[in-house]
């Protein structure tokens, strides 16, 4: 049987991924206000005419970088949890969020810069909220927590709220095993699970409620 061929990404997809990654890496070095589209394009090594056709706004490049990063992370998470039939949804969510915090260590400076800029820039705040909610829906789908429909959106927004609260501790957590982050996450998830069960967003045993 011949070996399966790896699908080659479309050049447009490659360009978007490169520009998004370049934008995130630059955020680790410069305040958002000091970044320029031209500098991002140069770092990404993408042909300028193509890059300008794809993007007219540096914030869209940053959003692309976050979306690609989260998509890759969720795909890997789904593989890691595929054979873990014994873990509860709550346990899988805990593991998924902790893995996300671990993966984003490399972009901690960039995220800190973005959230700081969001305090005075509503467009950045909205972009971050949209990206985080989308990531939480992807995680809920990967762990069997119900990310679809109106119920899924409500669960994702609740999970995003938990993530943002824990993120404050994560930004200060320099421990190799993220002990502070894990402890705070466990506590916040316990509280969120109780609230969600009260409103029927999850079943008492930890599964997701039915989507609309």
PyMOL commands that set and color helices and strands:
alter all, ss='L'
color gray80, all
select helices_A, chain A and resi 11-27+32-34+37-44+48-54+58-81+89-118+122-143+149-170+179-198
alter helices_A, ss='H'
color red, helices_A
deselect
rebuild
show_as cartoon
